[in-house]
Amino acid sequence: MTEKFPPHIGNEKHCEILRYVYADLERIAEAASDDIVLHPADHSDPRVGVKEVLAHEQGLIAATGGTLVMDVTQIATSDHFGAVLGILRATSPETVAMPFCGLWRFENGKLVEHWENAFDAAELGRALGAAAPAGQQ
C-alpha cells in the first residue's frame, strides 16, 4: 500500500519527522531525544525518557492487537512546535474511530515533548479495556 500523507503547513523537516513517526509509532525512538517527555491523553503521570515513551506506544499498539492506525489529516509545524490532527482507529478489542490532536515540541531537530489528546480519553480507555497500558484506562 502506498502511504498517503496530507499537505502540511510550516517547517518541512519537522513535518517529515512527524509523518515518519505517525506511519509507525515505534519509530518515535529514532526521532526523539533521550529525555523526551510524553503527557498521556488520560492525564496520568508523564512518561519520561525514550525507553518509557517507546514502551507507552508499544503498549497502545498491543492493547489494540496491532490494529492501531493513526489516520493523519493535517500537520502544522514551526521551528519549535508541531500539531498533528487525525482519526485514531482500531478494530480490537472494540472498533473505535476517534479524533486526536498530537502536539509536539522540537529542539535541534528532535522530538523532546509530546501531548496526547484524544477527543474522549475516557471513552478510548473504556474501548481498549483491560488490554490498555497502565494509565490508559
MODELLER restraints for C-alpha pairs under 7 A, 6 or more apart:
rsr = mdl.restraints
at = mdl.atoms
rsr.add(forms.Gaussian(group=physical.xy_distance, feature=features.Distance(at['CA:6:A'], at['CA:73:A']), mean=5.71, stdev=0.5))
rsr.add(forms.Gaussian(group=physical.xy_distance, feature=features.Distance(at['CA:6:A'], at['CA:74:A']), mean=5.93, stdev=0.5))
rsr.add(forms.Gaussian(group=physical.xy_distance, feature=features.Distance(at['CA:7:A'], at['CA:74:A']), mean=6.75, stdev=0.5))
rsr.add(forms.Gaussian(group=physical.xy_distance, feature=features.Distance(at['CA:8:A'], at['CA:15:A']), mean=6.87, stdev=0.5))
rsr.add(forms.Gaussian(group=physical.xy_distance, feature=features.Distance(at['CA:8:A'], at['CA:74:A']), mean=6.39, stdev=0.5))
rsr.add(forms.Gaussian(group=physical.xy_distance, feature=features.Distance(at['CA:8:A'], at['CA:75:A']), mean=4.85, stdev=0.5))
rsr.add(forms.Gaussian(group=physical.xy_distance, feature=features.Distance(at['CA:8:A'], at['CA:76:A']), mean=5.61, stdev=0.5))
rsr.add(forms.Gaussian(group=physical.xy_distance, feature=features.Distance(at['CA:9:A'], at['CA:75:A']), mean=6.49, stdev=0.5))
rsr.add(forms.Gaussian(group=physical.xy_distance, feature=features.Distance(at['CA:9:A'], at['CA:76:A']), mean=4.67, stdev=0.5))
rsr.add(forms.Gaussian(group=physical.xy_distance, feature=features.Distance(at['CA:9:A'], at['CA:77:A']), mean=6.17, stdev=0.5))
rsr.add(forms.Gaussian(group=physical.xy_distance, feature=features.Distance(at['CA:10:A'], at['CA:76:A']), mean=5.89, stdev=0.5))
rsr.add(forms.Gaussian(group=physical.xy_distance, feature=features.Distance(at['CA:10:A'], at['CA:77:A']), mean=4.77, stdev=0.5))
rsr.add(forms.Gaussian(group=physical.xy_distance, feature=features.Distance(at['CA:10:A'], at['CA:78:A']), mean=5.32, stdev=0.5))
rsr.add(forms.Gaussian(group=physical.xy_distance, feature=features.Distance(at['CA:11:A'], at['CA:77:A']), mean=5.34, stdev=0.5))
rsr.add(forms.Gaussian(group=physical.xy_distance, feature=features.Distance(at['CA:11:A'], at['CA:78:A']), mean=5.10, stdev=0.5))
rsr.add(forms.Gaussian(group=physical.xy_distance, feature=features.Distance(at['CA:11:A'], at['CA:79:A']), mean=6.10, stdev=0.5))
rsr.add(forms.Gaussian(group=physical.xy_distance, feature=features.Distance(at['CA:14:A'], at['CA:77:A']), mean=6.38, stdev=0.5))
rsr.add(forms.Gaussian(group=physical.xy_distance, feature=features.Distance(at['CA:15:A'], at['CA:75:A']), mean=6.79, stdev=0.5))
rsr.add(forms.Gaussian(group=physical.xy_distance, feature=features.Distance(at['CA:15:A'], at['CA:77:A']), mean=6.16, stdev=0.5))
rsr.add(forms.Gaussian(group=physical.xy_distance, feature=features.Distance(at['CA:17:A'], at['CA:31:A']), mean=6.81, stdev=0.5))
rsr.add(forms.Gaussian(group=physical.xy_distance, feature=features.Distance(at['CA:21:A'], at['CA:27:A']), mean=5.24, stdev=0.5))
rsr.add(forms.Gaussian(group=physical.xy_distance, feature=features.Distance(at['CA:21:A'], at['CA:28:A']), mean=5.53, stdev=0.5))
rsr.add(forms.Gaussian(group=physical.xy_distance, feature=features.Distance(at['CA:22:A'], at['CA:70:A']), mean=6.38, stdev=0.5))
rsr.add(forms.Gaussian(group=physical.xy_distance, feature=features.Distance(at['CA:25:A'], at['CA:57:A']), mean=6.40, stdev=0.5))
rsr.add(forms.Gaussian(group=physical.xy_distance, feature=features.Distance(at['CA:26:A'], at['CA:54:A']), mean=6.36, stdev=0.5))
rsr.add(forms.Gaussian(group=physical.xy_distance, feature=features.Distance(at['CA:26:A'], at['CA:57:A']), mean=6.64, stdev=0.5))
rsr.add(forms.Gaussian(group=physical.xy_distance, feature=features.Distance(at['CA:26:A'], at['CA:58:A']), mean=6.70, stdev=0.5))
rsr.add(forms.Gaussian(group=physical.xy_distance, feature=features.Distance(at['CA:28:A'], at['CA:54:A']), mean=6.72, stdev=0.5))
rsr.add(forms.Gaussian(group=physical.xy_distance, feature=features.Distance(at['CA:29:A'], at['CA:50:A']), mean=5.95, stdev=0.5))
rsr.add(forms.Gaussian(group=physical.xy_distance, feature=features.Distance(at['CA:29:A'], at['CA:54:A']), mean=6.15, stdev=0.5))
rsr.add(forms.Gaussian(group=physical.xy_distance, feature=features.Distance(at['CA:31:A'], at['CA:110:A']), mean=5.77, stdev=0.5))
rsr.add(forms.Gaussian(group=physical.xy_distance, feature=features.Distance(at['CA:31:A'], at['CA:111:A']), mean=6.10, stdev=0.5))
rsr.add(forms.Gaussian(group=physical.xy_distance, feature=features.Distance(at['CA:32:A'], at['CA:50:A']), mean=6.76, stdev=0.5))
rsr.add(forms.Gaussian(group=physical.xy_distance, feature=features.Distance(at['CA:32:A'], at['CA:110:A']), mean=5.16, stdev=0.5))
rsr.add(forms.Gaussian(group=physical.xy_distance, feature=features.Distance(at['CA:32:A'], at['CA:111:A']), mean=4.36, stdev=0.5))
rsr.add(forms.Gaussian(group=physical.xy_distance, feature=features.Distance(at['CA:32:A'], at['CA:112:A']), mean=6.10, stdev=0.5))
rsr.add(forms.Gaussian(group=physical.xy_distance, feature=features.Distance(at['CA:33:A'], at['CA:50:A']), mean=6.90, stdev=0.5))
rsr.add(forms.Gaussian(group=physical.xy_distance, feature=features.Distance(at['CA:33:A'], at['CA:110:A']), mean=5.64, stdev=0.5))
rsr.add(forms.Gaussian(group=physical.xy_distance, feature=features.Distance(at['CA:33:A'], at['CA:111:A']), mean=5.92, stdev=0.5))
rsr.add(forms.Gaussian(group=physical.xy_distance, feature=features.Distance(at['CA:33:A'], at['CA:112:A']), mean=5.58, stdev=0.5))
rsr.add(forms.Gaussian(group=physical.xy_distance, feature=features.Distance(at['CA:34:A'], at['CA:49:A']), mean=5.57, stdev=0.5))
rsr.add(forms.Gaussian(group=physical.xy_distance, feature=features.Distance(at['CA:34:A'], at['CA:50:A']), mean=5.11, stdev=0.5))
rsr.add(forms.Gaussian(group=physical.xy_distance, feature=features.Distance(at['CA:35:A'], at['CA:48:A']), mean=6.31, stdev=0.5))
rsr.add(forms.Gaussian(group=physical.xy_distance, feature=features.Distance(at['CA:35:A'], at['CA:49:A']), mean=4.23, stdev=0.5))
rsr.add(forms.Gaussian(group=physical.xy_distance, feature=features.Distance(at['CA:35:A'], at['CA:50:A']), mean=6.11, stdev=0.5))
rsr.add(forms.Gaussian(group=physical.xy_distance, feature=features.Distance(at['CA:35:A'], at['CA:112:A']), mean=6.87, stdev=0.5))
rsr.add(forms.Gaussian(group=physical.xy_distance, feature=features.Distance(at['CA:36:A'], at['CA:48:A']), mean=5.97, stdev=0.5))
rsr.add(forms.Gaussian(group=physical.xy_distance, feature=features.Distance(at['CA:36:A'], at['CA:49:A']), mean=5.03, stdev=0.5))
rsr.add(forms.Gaussian(group=physical.xy_distance, feature=features.Distance(at['CA:36:A'], at['CA:50:A']), mean=5.81, stdev=0.5))
rsr.add(forms.Gaussian(group=physical.xy_distance, feature=features.Distance(at['CA:36:A'], at['CA:111:A']), mean=6.73, stdev=0.5))
rsr.add(forms.Gaussian(group=physical.xy_distance, feature=features.Distance(at['CA:36:A'], at['CA:112:A']), mean=4.31, stdev=0.5))
rsr.add(forms.Gaussian(group=physical.xy_distance, feature=features.Distance(at['CA:36:A'], at['CA:113:A']), mean=5.37, stdev=0.5))
rsr.add(forms.Gaussian(group=physical.xy_distance, feature=features.Distance(at['CA:37:A'], at['CA:46:A']), mean=6.48, stdev=0.5))
rsr.add(forms.Gaussian(group=physical.xy_distance, feature=features.Distance(at['CA:37:A'], at['CA:47:A']), mean=5.70, stdev=0.5))
rsr.add(forms.Gaussian(group=physical.xy_distance, feature=features.Distance(at['CA:37:A'], at['CA:48:A']), mean=4.60, stdev=0.5))
rsr.add(forms.Gaussian(group=physical.xy_distance, feature=features.Distance(at['CA:37:A'], at['CA:49:A']), mean=6.26, stdev=0.5))
rsr.add(forms.Gaussian(group=physical.xy_distance, feature=features.Distance(at['CA:37:A'], at['CA:112:A']), mean=6.32, stdev=0.5))
rsr.add(forms.Gaussian(group=physical.xy_distance, feature=features.Distance(at['CA:37:A'], at['CA:113:A']), mean=4.73, stdev=0.5))
rsr.add(forms.Gaussian(group=physical.xy_distance, feature=features.Distance(at['CA:37:A'], at['CA:114:A']), mean=6.33, stdev=0.5))
rsr.add(forms.Gaussian(group=physical.xy_distance, feature=features.Distance(at['CA:38:A'], at['CA:46:A']), mean=5.45, stdev=0.5))
rsr.add(forms.Gaussian(group=physical.xy_distance, feature=features.Distance(at['CA:38:A'], at['CA:47:A']), mean=5.04, stdev=0.5))
rsr.add(forms.Gaussian(group=physical.xy_distance, feature=features.Distance(at['CA:38:A'], at['CA:48:A']), mean=6.50, stdev=0.5))
rsr.add(forms.Gaussian(group=physical.xy_distance, feature=features.Distance(at['CA:38:A'], at['CA:53:A']), mean=6.35, stdev=0.5))
rsr.add(forms.Gaussian(group=physical.xy_distance, feature=features.Distance(at['CA:38:A'], at['CA:113:A']), mean=5.79, stdev=0.5))
rsr.add(forms.Gaussian(group=physical.xy_distance, feature=features.Distance(at['CA:38:A'], at['CA:114:A']), mean=4.72, stdev=0.5))
rsr.add(forms.Gaussian(group=physical.xy_distance, feature=features.Distance(at['CA:38:A'], at['CA:115:A']), mean=6.00, stdev=0.5))
rsr.add(forms.Gaussian(group=physical.xy_distance, feature=features.Distance(at['CA:39:A'], at['CA:46:A']), mean=4.68, stdev=0.5))
rsr.add(forms.Gaussian(group=physical.xy_distance, feature=features.Distance(at['CA:39:A'], at['CA:47:A']), mean=6.63, stdev=0.5))
rsr.add(forms.Gaussian(group=physical.xy_distance, feature=features.Distance(at['CA:39:A'], at['CA:114:A']), mean=6.09, stdev=0.5))
rsr.add(forms.Gaussian(group=physical.xy_distance, feature=features.Distance(at['CA:39:A'], at['CA:115:A']), mean=4.76, stdev=0.5))
rsr.add(forms.Gaussian(group=physical.xy_distance, feature=features.Distance(at['CA:39:A'], at['CA:116:A']), mean=6.12, stdev=0.5))
rsr.add(forms.Gaussian(group=physical.xy_distance, feature=features.Distance(at['CA:40:A'], at['CA:46:A']), mean=6.41, stdev=0.5))
rsr.add(forms.Gaussian(group=physical.xy_distance, feature=features.Distance(at['CA:40:A'], at['CA:115:A']), mean=6.45, stdev=0.5))
rsr.add(forms.Gaussian(group=physical.xy_distance, feature=features.Distance(at['CA:40:A'], at['CA:116:A']), mean=5.24, stdev=0.5))
rsr.add(forms.Gaussian(group=physical.xy_distance, feature=features.Distance(at['CA:41:A'], at['CA:116:A']), mean=4.61, stdev=0.5))
rsr.add(forms.Gaussian(group=physical.xy_distance, feature=features.Distance(at['CA:41:A'], at['CA:117:A']), mean=4.89, stdev=0.5))
rsr.add(forms.Gaussian(group=physical.xy_distance, feature=features.Distance(at['CA:41:A'], at['CA:118:A']), mean=6.02, stdev=0.5))
rsr.add(forms.Gaussian(group=physical.xy_distance, feature=features.Distance(at['CA:41:A'], at['CA:121:A']), mean=5.87, stdev=0.5))
rsr.add(forms.Gaussian(group=physical.xy_distance, feature=features.Distance(at['CA:42:A'], at['CA:121:A']), mean=5.50, stdev=0.5))
rsr.add(forms.Gaussian(group=physical.xy_distance, feature=features.Distance(at['CA:42:A'], at['CA:122:A']), mean=6.97, stdev=0.5))
rsr.add(forms.Gaussian(group=physical.xy_distance, feature=features.Distance(at['CA:42:A'], at['CA:135:A']), mean=6.80, stdev=0.5))
rsr.add(forms.Gaussian(group=physical.xy_distance, feature=features.Distance(at['CA:42:A'], at['CA:136:A']), mean=6.12, stdev=0.5))
rsr.add(forms.Gaussian(group=physical.xy_distance, feature=features.Distance(at['CA:44:A'], at['CA:135:A']), mean=5.42, stdev=0.5))
rsr.add(forms.Gaussian(group=physical.xy_distance, feature=features.Distance(at['CA:47:A'], at['CA:53:A']), mean=5.62, stdev=0.5))
rsr.add(forms.Gaussian(group=physical.xy_distance, feature=features.Distance(at['CA:56:A'], at['CA:133:A']), mean=6.94, stdev=0.5))
rsr.add(forms.Gaussian(group=physical.xy_distance, feature=features.Distance(at['CA:59:A'], at['CA:132:A']), mean=6.85, stdev=0.5))
rsr.add(forms.Gaussian(group=physical.xy_distance, feature=features.Distance(at['CA:59:A'], at['CA:133:A']), mean=5.13, stdev=0.5))
rsr.add(forms.Gaussian(group=physical.xy_distance, feature=features.Distance(at['CA:60:A'], at['CA:132:A']), mean=6.40, stdev=0.5))
rsr.add(forms.Gaussian(group=physical.xy_distance, feature=features.Distance(at['CA:60:A'], at['CA:133:A']), mean=6.38, stdev=0.5))
rsr.add(forms.Gaussian(group=physical.xy_distance, feature=features.Distance(at['CA:61:A'], at['CA:67:A']), mean=6.99, stdev=0.5))
rsr.add(forms.Gaussian(group=physical.xy_distance, feature=features.Distance(at['CA:61:A'], at['CA:68:A']), mean=5.68, stdev=0.5))
rsr.add(forms.Gaussian(group=physical.xy_distance, feature=features.Distance(at['CA:63:A'], at['CA:128:A']), mean=6.23, stdev=0.5))
rsr.add(forms.Gaussian(group=physical.xy_distance, feature=features.Distance(at['CA:63:A'], at['CA:131:A']), mean=4.58, stdev=0.5))
rsr.add(forms.Gaussian(group=physical.xy_distance, feature=features.Distance(at['CA:63:A'], at['CA:132:A']), mean=4.88, stdev=0.5))
rsr.add(forms.Gaussian(group=physical.xy_distance, feature=features.Distance(at['CA:63:A'], at['CA:133:A']), mean=6.90, stdev=0.5))
rsr.add(forms.Gaussian(group=physical.xy_distance, feature=features.Distance(at['CA:64:A'], at['CA:90:A']), mean=6.13, stdev=0.5))
rsr.add(forms.Gaussian(group=physical.xy_distance, feature=features.Distance(at['CA:64:A'], at['CA:91:A']), mean=6.95, stdev=0.5))
rsr.add(forms.Gaussian(group=physical.xy_distance, feature=features.Distance(at['CA:64:A'], at['CA:92:A']), mean=4.82, stdev=0.5))
rsr.add(forms.Gaussian(group=physical.xy_distance, feature=features.Distance(at['CA:64:A'], at['CA:93:A']), mean=5.95, stdev=0.5))
rsr.add(forms.Gaussian(group=physical.xy_distance, feature=features.Distance(at['CA:64:A'], at['CA:128:A']), mean=6.77, stdev=0.5))
rsr.add(forms.Gaussian(group=physical.xy_distance, feature=features.Distance(at['CA:65:A'], at['CA:92:A']), mean=5.90, stdev=0.5))
rsr.add(forms.Gaussian(group=physical.xy_distance, feature=features.Distance(at['CA:67:A'], at['CA:90:A']), mean=5.04, stdev=0.5))
rsr.add(forms.Gaussian(group=physical.xy_distance, feature=features.Distance(at['CA:67:A'], at['CA:91:A']), mean=5.91, stdev=0.5))
rsr.add(forms.Gaussian(group=physical.xy_distance, feature=features.Distance(at['CA:67:A'], at['CA:92:A']), mean=6.53, stdev=0.5))
rsr.add(forms.Gaussian(group=physical.xy_distance, feature=features.Distance(at['CA:68:A'], at['CA:89:A']), mean=5.73, stdev=0.5))
rsr.add(forms.Gaussian(group=physical.xy_distance, feature=features.Distance(at['CA:68:A'], at['CA:90:A']), mean=4.59, stdev=0.5))
rsr.add(forms.Gaussian(group=physical.xy_distance, feature=features.Distance(at['CA:69:A'], at['CA:88:A']), mean=5.94, stdev=0.5))
rsr.add(forms.Gaussian(group=physical.xy_distance, feature=features.Distance(at['CA:69:A'], at['CA:89:A']), mean=5.13, stdev=0.5))
rsr.add(forms.Gaussian(group=physical.xy_distance, feature=features.Distance(at['CA:69:A'], at['CA:90:A']), mean=6.31, stdev=0.5))
rsr.add(forms.Gaussian(group=physical.xy_distance, feature=features.Distance(at['CA:70:A'], at['CA:86:A']), mean=6.76, stdev=0.5))
rsr.add(forms.Gaussian(group=physical.xy_distance, feature=features.Distance(at['CA:70:A'], at['CA:87:A']), mean=5.96, stdev=0.5))
rsr.add(forms.Gaussian(group=physical.xy_distance, feature=features.Distance(at['CA:70:A'], at['CA:88:A']), mean=4.66, stdev=0.5))
rsr.add(forms.Gaussian(group=physical.xy_distance, feature=features.Distance(at['CA:70:A'], at['CA:89:A']), mean=6.30, stdev=0.5))
rsr.add(forms.Gaussian(group=physical.xy_distance, feature=features.Distance(at['CA:71:A'], at['CA:86:A']), mean=5.32, stdev=0.5))
rsr.add(forms.Gaussian(group=physical.xy_distance, feature=features.Distance(at['CA:71:A'], at['CA:87:A']), mean=5.06, stdev=0.5))
rsr.add(forms.Gaussian(group=physical.xy_distance, feature=features.Distance(at['CA:71:A'], at['CA:88:A']), mean=6.20, stdev=0.5))
rsr.add(forms.Gaussian(group=physical.xy_distance, feature=features.Distance(at['CA:72:A'], at['CA:84:A']), mean=6.79, stdev=0.5))
rsr.add(forms.Gaussian(group=physical.xy_distance, feature=features.Distance(at['CA:72:A'], at['CA:85:A']), mean=5.86, stdev=0.5))
rsr.add(forms.Gaussian(group=physical.xy_distance, feature=features.Distance(at['CA:72:A'], at['CA:86:A']), mean=4.23, stdev=0.5))
rsr.add(forms.Gaussian(group=physical.xy_distance, feature=features.Distance(at['CA:72:A'], at['CA:87:A']), mean=6.57, stdev=0.5))
rsr.add(forms.Gaussian(group=physical.xy_distance, feature=features.Distance(at['CA:73:A'], at['CA:85:A']), mean=5.69, stdev=0.5))
rsr.add(forms.Gaussian(group=physical.xy_distance, feature=features.Distance(at['CA:73:A'], at['CA:86:A']), mean=4.76, stdev=0.5))
rsr.add(forms.Gaussian(group=physical.xy_distance, feature=features.Distance(at['CA:74:A'], at['CA:84:A']), mean=5.82, stdev=0.5))
rsr.add(forms.Gaussian(group=physical.xy_distance, feature=features.Distance(at['CA:74:A'], at['CA:85:A']), mean=5.12, stdev=0.5))
rsr.add(forms.Gaussian(group=physical.xy_distance, feature=features.Distance(at['CA:74:A'], at['CA:86:A']), mean=6.71, stdev=0.5))
rsr.add(forms.Gaussian(group=physical.xy_distance, feature=features.Distance(at['CA:75:A'], at['CA:83:A']), mean=5.73, stdev=0.5))
rsr.add(forms.Gaussian(group=physical.xy_distance, feature=features.Distance(at['CA:75:A'], at['CA:84:A']), mean=4.63, stdev=0.5))
rsr.add(forms.Gaussian(group=physical.xy_distance, feature=features.Distance(at['CA:75:A'], at['CA:85:A']), mean=6.47, stdev=0.5))
rsr.add(forms.Gaussian(group=physical.xy_distance, feature=features.Distance(at['CA:76:A'], at['CA:82:A']), mean=5.66, stdev=0.5))
rsr.add(forms.Gaussian(group=physical.xy_distance, feature=features.Distance(at['CA:76:A'], at['CA:83:A']), mean=5.26, stdev=0.5))
rsr.add(forms.Gaussian(group=physical.xy_distance, feature=features.Distance(at['CA:76:A'], at['CA:84:A']), mean=6.67, stdev=0.5))
rsr.add(forms.Gaussian(group=physical.xy_distance, feature=features.Distance(at['CA:77:A'], at['CA:83:A']), mean=6.31, stdev=0.5))
rsr.add(forms.Gaussian(group=physical.xy_distance, feature=features.Distance(at['CA:80:A'], at['CA:105:A']), mean=5.78, stdev=0.5))
rsr.add(forms.Gaussian(group=physical.xy_distance, feature=features.Distance(at['CA:80:A'], at['CA:106:A']), mean=5.01, stdev=0.5))
rsr.add(forms.Gaussian(group=physical.xy_distance, feature=features.Distance(at['CA:80:A'], at['CA:107:A']), mean=6.67, stdev=0.5))
rsr.add(forms.Gaussian(group=physical.xy_distance, feature=features.Distance(at['CA:81:A'], at['CA:104:A']), mean=5.51, stdev=0.5))
rsr.add(forms.Gaussian(group=physical.xy_distance, feature=features.Distance(at['CA:81:A'], at['CA:105:A']), mean=4.51, stdev=0.5))
rsr.add(forms.Gaussian(group=physical.xy_distance, feature=features.Distance(at['CA:81:A'], at['CA:106:A']), mean=5.80, stdev=0.5))
rsr.add(forms.Gaussian(group=physical.xy_distance, feature=features.Distance(at['CA:82:A'], at['CA:103:A']), mean=5.80, stdev=0.5))
rsr.add(forms.Gaussian(group=physical.xy_distance, feature=features.Distance(at['CA:82:A'], at['CA:104:A']), mean=4.92, stdev=0.5))
rsr.add(forms.Gaussian(group=physical.xy_distance, feature=features.Distance(at['CA:82:A'], at['CA:105:A']), mean=6.41, stdev=0.5))
rsr.add(forms.Gaussian(group=physical.xy_distance, feature=features.Distance(at['CA:83:A'], at['CA:101:A']), mean=6.74, stdev=0.5))
rsr.add(forms.Gaussian(group=physical.xy_distance, feature=features.Distance(at['CA:83:A'], at['CA:102:A']), mean=5.67, stdev=0.5))
rsr.add(forms.Gaussian(group=physical.xy_distance, feature=features.Distance(at['CA:83:A'], at['CA:103:A']), mean=4.64, stdev=0.5))
rsr.add(forms.Gaussian(group=physical.xy_distance, feature=features.Distance(at['CA:83:A'], at['CA:104:A']), mean=6.30, stdev=0.5))
rsr.add(forms.Gaussian(group=physical.xy_distance, feature=features.Distance(at['CA:84:A'], at['CA:101:A']), mean=5.49, stdev=0.5))
rsr.add(forms.Gaussian(group=physical.xy_distance, feature=features.Distance(at['CA:84:A'], at['CA:102:A']), mean=5.03, stdev=0.5))
rsr.add(forms.Gaussian(group=physical.xy_distance, feature=features.Distance(at['CA:84:A'], at['CA:103:A']), mean=6.53, stdev=0.5))
rsr.add(forms.Gaussian(group=physical.xy_distance, feature=features.Distance(at['CA:85:A'], at['CA:100:A']), mean=5.82, stdev=0.5))
rsr.add(forms.Gaussian(group=physical.xy_distance, feature=features.Distance(at['CA:85:A'], at['CA:101:A']), mean=4.58, stdev=0.5))
rsr.add(forms.Gaussian(group=physical.xy_distance, feature=features.Distance(at['CA:85:A'], at['CA:102:A']), mean=6.58, stdev=0.5))
rsr.add(forms.Gaussian(group=physical.xy_distance, feature=features.Distance(at['CA:86:A'], at['CA:99:A']), mean=5.68, stdev=0.5))
rsr.add(forms.Gaussian(group=physical.xy_distance, feature=features.Distance(at['CA:86:A'], at['CA:100:A']), mean=5.50, stdev=0.5))
rsr.add(forms.Gaussian(group=physical.xy_distance, feature=features.Distance(at['CA:86:A'], at['CA:101:A']), mean=6.66, stdev=0.5))
rsr.add(forms.Gaussian(group=physical.xy_distance, feature=features.Distance(at['CA:87:A'], at['CA:97:A']), mean=6.21, stdev=0.5))
rsr.add(forms.Gaussian(group=physical.xy_distance, feature=features.Distance(at['CA:87:A'], at['CA:98:A']), mean=5.30, stdev=0.5))
rsr.add(forms.Gaussian(group=physical.xy_distance, feature=features.Distance(at['CA:87:A'], at['CA:99:A']), mean=4.35, stdev=0.5))
rsr.add(forms.Gaussian(group=physical.xy_distance, feature=features.Distance(at['CA:87:A'], at['CA:100:A']), mean=5.76, stdev=0.5))
rsr.add(forms.Gaussian(group=physical.xy_distance, feature=features.Distance(at['CA:88:A'], at['CA:97:A']), mean=5.54, stdev=0.5))
rsr.add(forms.Gaussian(group=physical.xy_distance, feature=features.Distance(at['CA:88:A'], at['CA:98:A']), mean=5.17, stdev=0.5))
rsr.add(forms.Gaussian(group=physical.xy_distance, feature=features.Distance(at['CA:88:A'], at['CA:99:A']), mean=6.07, stdev=0.5))
rsr.add(forms.Gaussian(group=physical.xy_distance, feature=features.Distance(at['CA:88:A'], at['CA:100:A']), mean=6.34, stdev=0.5))
rsr.add(forms.Gaussian(group=physical.xy_distance, feature=features.Distance(at['CA:89:A'], at['CA:96:A']), mean=5.50, stdev=0.5))
rsr.add(forms.Gaussian(group=physical.xy_distance, feature=features.Distance(at['CA:89:A'], at['CA:97:A']), mean=4.48, stdev=0.5))
rsr.add(forms.Gaussian(group=physical.xy_distance, feature=features.Distance(at['CA:89:A'], at['CA:98:A']), mean=6.63, stdev=0.5))
rsr.add(forms.Gaussian(group=physical.xy_distance, feature=features.Distance(at['CA:90:A'], at['CA:96:A']), mean=5.33, stdev=0.5))
rsr.add(forms.Gaussian(group=physical.xy_distance, feature=features.Distance(at['CA:90:A'], at['CA:97:A']), mean=6.79, stdev=0.5))
rsr.add(forms.Gaussian(group=physical.xy_distance, feature=features.Distance(at['CA:93:A'], at['CA:128:A']), mean=6.10, stdev=0.5))
rsr.add(forms.Gaussian(group=physical.xy_distance, feature=features.Distance(at['CA:94:A'], at['CA:127:A']), mean=5.80, stdev=0.5))
rsr.add(forms.Gaussian(group=physical.xy_distance, feature=features.Distance(at['CA:94:A'], at['CA:128:A']), mean=6.94, stdev=0.5))
rsr.add(forms.Gaussian(group=physical.xy_distance, feature=features.Distance(at['CA:96:A'], at['CA:127:A']), mean=6.98, stdev=0.5))
rsr.add(forms.Gaussian(group=physical.xy_distance, feature=features.Distance(at['CA:98:A'], at['CA:118:A']), mean=6.96, stdev=0.5))
rsr.add(forms.Gaussian(group=physical.xy_distance, feature=features.Distance(at['CA:98:A'], at['CA:119:A']), mean=6.30, stdev=0.5))
rsr.add(forms.Gaussian(group=physical.xy_distance, feature=features.Distance(at['CA:99:A'], at['CA:118:A']), mean=6.19, stdev=0.5))
rsr.add(forms.Gaussian(group=physical.xy_distance, feature=features.Distance(at['CA:99:A'], at['CA:119:A']), mean=5.38, stdev=0.5))
rsr.add(forms.Gaussian(group=physical.xy_distance, feature=features.Distance(at['CA:100:A'], at['CA:117:A']), mean=5.54, stdev=0.5))
rsr.add(forms.Gaussian(group=physical.xy_distance, feature=features.Distance(at['CA:100:A'], at['CA:118:A']), mean=4.43, stdev=0.5))
rsr.add(forms.Gaussian(group=physical.xy_distance, feature=features.Distance(at['CA:100:A'], at['CA:119:A']), mean=5.78, stdev=0.5))
rsr.add(forms.Gaussian(group=physical.xy_distance, feature=features.Distance(at['CA:101:A'], at['CA:116:A']), mean=6.78, stdev=0.5))
rsr.add(forms.Gaussian(group=physical.xy_distance, feature=features.Distance(at['CA:101:A'], at['CA:117:A']), mean=5.13, stdev=0.5))
rsr.add(forms.Gaussian(group=physical.xy_distance, feature=features.Distance(at['CA:101:A'], at['CA:118:A']), mean=6.56, stdev=0.5))
rsr.add(forms.Gaussian(group=physical.xy_distance, feature=features.Distance(at['CA:102:A'], at['CA:115:A']), mean=5.96, stdev=0.5))
rsr.add(forms.Gaussian(group=physical.xy_distance, feature=features.Distance(at['CA:102:A'], at['CA:116:A']), mean=5.14, stdev=0.5))
rsr.add(forms.Gaussian(group=physical.xy_distance, feature=features.Distance(at['CA:102:A'], at['CA:117:A']), mean=5.92, stdev=0.5))
rsr.add(forms.Gaussian(group=physical.xy_distance, feature=features.Distance(at['CA:103:A'], at['CA:114:A']), mean=5.66, stdev=0.5))
rsr.add(forms.Gaussian(group=physical.xy_distance, feature=features.Distance(at['CA:103:A'], at['CA:115:A']), mean=5.11, stdev=0.5))
rsr.add(forms.Gaussian(group=physical.xy_distance, feature=features.Distance(at['CA:103:A'], at['CA:116:A']), mean=6.74, stdev=0.5))
rsr.add(forms.Gaussian(group=physical.xy_distance, feature=features.Distance(at['CA:104:A'], at['CA:111:A']), mean=6.86, stdev=0.5))
rsr.add(forms.Gaussian(group=physical.xy_distance, feature=features.Distance(at['CA:104:A'], at['CA:113:A']), mean=5.65, stdev=0.5))
rsr.add(forms.Gaussian(group=physical.xy_distance, feature=features.Distance(at['CA:104:A'], at['CA:114:A']), mean=4.54, stdev=0.5))
rsr.add(forms.Gaussian(group=physical.xy_distance, feature=features.Distance(at['CA:104:A'], at['CA:115:A']), mean=6.50, stdev=0.5))
rsr.add(forms.Gaussian(group=physical.xy_distance, feature=features.Distance(at['CA:105:A'], at['CA:111:A']), mean=6.02, stdev=0.5))
rsr.add(forms.Gaussian(group=physical.xy_distance, feature=features.Distance(at['CA:105:A'], at['CA:112:A']), mean=5.73, stdev=0.5))
rsr.add(forms.Gaussian(group=physical.xy_distance, feature=features.Distance(at['CA:105:A'], at['CA:113:A']), mean=5.04, stdev=0.5))
rsr.add(forms.Gaussian(group=physical.xy_distance, feature=features.Distance(at['CA:105:A'], at['CA:114:A']), mean=6.50, stdev=0.5))
rsr.add(forms.Gaussian(group=physical.xy_distance, feature=features.Distance(at['CA:106:A'], at['CA:112:A']), mean=5.59, stdev=0.5))
rsr.add(forms.Gaussian(group=physical.xy_distance, feature=features.Distance(at['CA:125:A'], at['CA:132:A']), mean=6.84, stdev=0.5))
rsr.add(forms.Gaussian(group=physical.xy_distance, feature=features.Distance(at['CA:125:A'], at['CA:136:A']), mean=5.38, stdev=0.5))
rsr.add(forms.Gaussian(group=physical.xy_distance, feature=features.Distance(at['CA:125:A'], at['CA:137:A']), mean=4.09, stdev=0.5))
rsr.add(forms.Gaussian(group=physical.xy_distance, feature=features.Distance(at['CA:126:A'], at['CA:137:A']), mean=6.19, stdev=0.5))
rsr.add(forms.Gaussian(group=physical.xy_distance, feature=features.Distance(at['CA:129:A'], at['CA:137:A']), mean=6.48, stdev=0.5))
